[in-house]
Amino acid sequence: MSFTVEILQNNLLPLPEPLCTALGFAVGDILVCEMNIERNEMRMVKHTDQTLSDEAIEATSNLTRVISLSADE
């Protein structure tokens, strides 16, 4: 499975619905993001601890929370 997306303003990364469904990602999930610069790609998996606060997520360099863009527009 391969998807290509462009990073938006404020470093937002849109995740297509089919990708979220296939990987079991949902709004509120915490993801680990691993960048592979040599291949120009990013790997994302669910973090083992889904109870982290937003502050704890911000304190890391590789965690993010899945949000709904439609709610913020």
PyRosetta script that sets phi, psi and omega in degrees:
from pyrosetta import init, pose_from_sequence

init()
pose = pose_from_sequence("MSFTVEILQNNLLPLPEPLCTALGFAVGDILVCEMNIERNEMRMVKHTDQTLSDEAIEATSNLTRVISLSADE")
pose.set_psi(1, 133.5)
pose.set_omega(1, -179.6)
pose.set_phi(2, -142.7)
pose.set_psi(2, 132.3)
pose.set_omega(2, 176.8)
pose.set_phi(3, -129.3)
pose.set_psi(3, 143.7)
pose.set_omega(3, 174.7)
pose.set_phi(4, -117.2)
pose.set_psi(4, 125.4)
pose.set_omega(4, 177.6)
pose.set_phi(5, -135.7)
pose.set_psi(5, 156.8)
pose.set_omega(5, 177.4)
pose.set_phi(6, -102.8)
pose.set_psi(6, 139.8)
pose.set_omega(6, 176.1)
pose.set_phi(7, -71.5)
pose.set_psi(7, 130.2)
pose.set_omega(7, -177.9)
pose.set_phi(8, -89.7)
pose.set_psi(8, 179.8)
pose.set_omega(8, 176.0)
pose.set_phi(9, -55.5)
pose.set_psi(9, 147.5)
pose.set_omega(9, -177.9)
pose.set_phi(10, 64.7)
pose.set_psi(10, 24.7)
pose.set_omega(10, 178.2)
pose.set_phi(11, 60.7)
pose.set_psi(11, 29.4)
pose.set_omega(11, 175.4)
pose.set_phi(12, -78.2)
pose.set_psi(12, 137.3)
pose.set_omega(12, 179.9)
pose.set_phi(13, -118.6)
pose.set_psi(13, 106.4)
pose.set_omega(13, -178.8)
pose.set_phi(14, -71.0)
pose.set_psi(14, 130.4)
pose.set_omega(14, 177.9)
pose.set_phi(15, -106.3)
pose.set_psi(15, 115.8)
pose.set_omega(15, -179.8)
pose.set_phi(16, -59.7)
pose.set_psi(16, 144.8)
pose.set_omega(16, -179.1)
pose.set_phi(17, -53.8)
pose.set_psi(17, -43.1)
pose.set_omega(17, 178.9)
pose.set_phi(18, -60.6)
pose.set_psi(18, -35.2)
pose.set_omega(18, 178.3)
pose.set_phi(19, -67.5)
pose.set_psi(19, -46.5)
pose.set_omega(19, 178.9)
pose.set_phi(20, -59.6)
pose.set_psi(20, -43.0)
pose.set_omega(20, 179.5)
pose.set_phi(21, -63.9)
pose.set_psi(21, -46.5)
pose.set_omega(21, -178.2)
pose.set_phi(22, -63.3)
pose.set_psi(22, -35.9)
pose.set_omega(22, -177.1)
pose.set_phi(23, -95.8)
pose.set_psi(23, -5.8)
pose.set_omega(23, 179.1)
pose.set_phi(24, 76.6)
pose.set_psi(24, 24.2)
pose.set_omega(24, 177.1)
pose.set_phi(25, -82.9)
pose.set_psi(25, 141.7)
pose.set_omega(25, 177.3)
pose.set_phi(26, -138.4)
pose.set_psi(26, 160.7)
pose.set_omega(26, 176.9)
pose.set_phi(27, -56.3)
pose.set_psi(27, 131.3)
pose.set_omega(27, -179.3)
pose.set_phi(28, 101.1)
pose.set_psi(28, -19.7)
pose.set_omega(28, 179.4)
pose.set_phi(29, -64.9)
pose.set_psi(29, 146.3)
pose.set_omega(29, 174.8)
pose.set_phi(30, -100.6)
pose.set_psi(30, 129.0)
pose.set_omega(30, -176.9)
pose.set_phi(31, -116.3)
pose.set_psi(31, 147.0)
pose.set_omega(31, 170.7)
pose.set_phi(32, -95.6)
pose.set_psi(32, 127.2)
pose.set_omega(32, -179.3)
pose.set_phi(33, -110.4)
pose.set_psi(33, 124.0)
pose.set_omega(33, 178.6)
pose.set_phi(34, -120.7)
pose.set_psi(34, 118.7)
pose.set_omega(34, -177.8)
pose.set_phi(35, -90.3)
pose.set_psi(35, 134.5)
pose.set_omega(35, 172.9)
pose.set_phi(36, -114.7)
pose.set_psi(36, 94.7)
pose.set_omega(36, -175.2)
pose.set_phi(37, -66.1)
pose.set_psi(37, -35.2)
pose.set_omega(37, -179.3)
pose.set_phi(38, -61.7)
pose.set_psi(38, -34.4)
pose.set_omega(38, -178.7)
pose.set_phi(39, -103.7)
pose.set_psi(39, 0.8)
pose.set_omega(39, 178.6)
pose.set_phi(40, 55.8)
pose.set_psi(40, 50.1)
pose.set_omega(40, -179.4)
pose.set_phi(41, -145.1)
pose.set_psi(41, 165.8)
pose.set_omega(41, 178.6)
pose.set_phi(42, -128.5)
pose.set_psi(42, 137.9)
pose.set_omega(42, 176.2)
pose.set_phi(43, -106.9)
pose.set_psi(43, 133.8)
pose.set_omega(43, 179.5)
pose.set_phi(44, -129.4)
pose.set_psi(44, 131.6)
pose.set_omega(44, 176.1)
pose.set_phi(45, -136.2)
pose.set_psi(45, 157.5)
pose.set_omega(45, 177.4)
pose.set_phi(46, -66.5)
pose.set_psi(46, 137.8)
pose.set_omega(46, 177.0)
pose.set_phi(47, -72.2)
pose.set_psi(47, 148.0)
pose.set_omega(47, -177.8)
pose.set_phi(48, -68.2)
pose.set_psi(48, -28.3)
pose.set_omega(48, -179.9)
pose.set_phi(49, -108.8)
pose.set_psi(49, 102.2)
pose.set_omega(49, -178.6)
pose.set_phi(50, -88.0)
pose.set_psi(50, 10.0)
pose.set_omega(50, -176.9)
pose.set_phi(51, -103.1)
pose.set_psi(51, 7.2)
pose.set_omega(51, -177.5)
pose.set_phi(52, -66.4)
pose.set_psi(52, 145.4)
pose.set_omega(52, 175.2)
pose.set_phi(53, -78.7)
pose.set_psi(53, 165.4)
pose.set_omega(53, 176.6)
pose.set_phi(54, -59.5)
pose.set_psi(54, -35.6)
pose.set_omega(54, 179.9)
pose.set_phi(55, -65.5)
pose.set_psi(55, -40.9)
pose.set_omega(55, 179.1)
pose.set_phi(56, -66.5)
pose.set_psi(56, -37.2)
pose.set_omega(56, 177.8)
pose.set_phi(57, -65.1)
pose.set_psi(57, -44.8)
pose.set_omega(57, 179.9)
pose.set_phi(58, -63.9)
pose.set_psi(58, -27.4)
pose.set_omega(58, -178.5)
pose.set_phi(59, -73.6)
pose.set_psi(59, -12.9)
pose.set_omega(59, 178.9)
pose.set_phi(60, -97.7)
pose.set_psi(60, 170.4)
pose.set_omega(60, 178.1)
pose.set_phi(61, -107.4)
pose.set_psi(61, -4.6)
pose.set_omega(61, -174.0)
pose.set_phi(62, -134.3)
pose.set_psi(62, 16.0)
pose.set_omega(62, 177.5)
pose.set_phi(63, -111.7)
pose.set_psi(63, 148.9)
pose.set_omega(63, 176.4)
pose.set_phi(64, -148.8)
pose.set_psi(64, 159.5)
pose.set_omega(64, 177.2)
pose.set_phi(65, -110.8)
pose.set_psi(65, 138.9)
pose.set_omega(65, 177.0)
pose.set_phi(66, -73.9)
pose.set_psi(66, 125.0)
pose.set_omega(66, 178.2)
pose.set_phi(67, -122.7)
pose.set_psi(67, 161.9)
pose.set_omega(67, 175.8)
pose.set_phi(68, -93.6)
pose.set_psi(68, 121.6)
pose.set_omega(68, 178.3)
pose.set_phi(69, -71.8)
pose.set_psi(69, -30.6)
pose.set_omega(69, -178.6)
pose.set_phi(70, -65.3)
pose.set_psi(70, -28.6)
pose.set_omega(70, 178.2)
pose.set_phi(71, -75.1)
pose.set_psi(71, -23.8)
pose.set_omega(71, -176.4)
pose.set_phi(72, -96.3)
pose.set_psi(72, -9.1)
pose.set_omega(72, -175.9)
pose.set_phi(73, -80.7)
pose.dump_pdb("model.pdb")
